[in-house]
Amino acid sequence: MDDALREYAAGREDALAGHRDADRAGHPETGPDYRMGFLDARIEVFRMLAQLRALLEENG
């Protein structure tokens, strides 16, 4: 379980930093955890940017 959480956190960190580790993502045991963390963080970034765009459009 610790490995899964560690890889999930690494995926989030990499996504927020803007790069993906193909070796970690392809690992047969922990790759899915890394990819899920990566995807969750990318969705978070997308939502933050959408909110920023909305604020900027509101304030013209």
N, C-alpha and C positions, 0 to 999 in steps of 0.2 A: 504494500500500500504506500509506503514511503517513496518508493521509486516512481510510482504513478503520480503522486502529488508533486514530486520534484520535477518530473518531466512536464507536467501541466504548467507549473510555474515558469519553467524555462521557456516553454512555448509562448506564454504571455509576454515575458520579458523580450524575447526576440521579436515578436510582432510589434510591440510598442517601440522597439528600436528600429524597426523597418527592415529586418532581414530574417531569413528562414534558414535553419540548419538542416540541410537535406539528409545528412547522416542520422541525426536524431529523429527526424520525421519518418525515416525508413526503417528504424529499428523494429524488429519483429515483435518484441514484447512491450516496449514503452512508446513506440511510435504513435499509436492512436491517442495516447494521453498528451503527448507533445502537440500533435496536430489539433486536438480539441482546444488546448490552451491557446494556441496560435490563432485559431479561428475566433474564439471568444474575444480575444483582445482586438483583432481586426474589426469585428463587429462594433466593439466599444469605440474604437477610433472613428469608424464611419458615422456612428450616432453623434459623437461629439462634433465632428465636422458639419454634420447636417444642422445641429443646433446653432453652431457658430454662423453658418450661412443664413439661417432664419433670423438670428439677431441682427446681422449686418443688413439684411434686406428690410427689416422693421425700422431700423434707425437711418436708413437711406444713405 
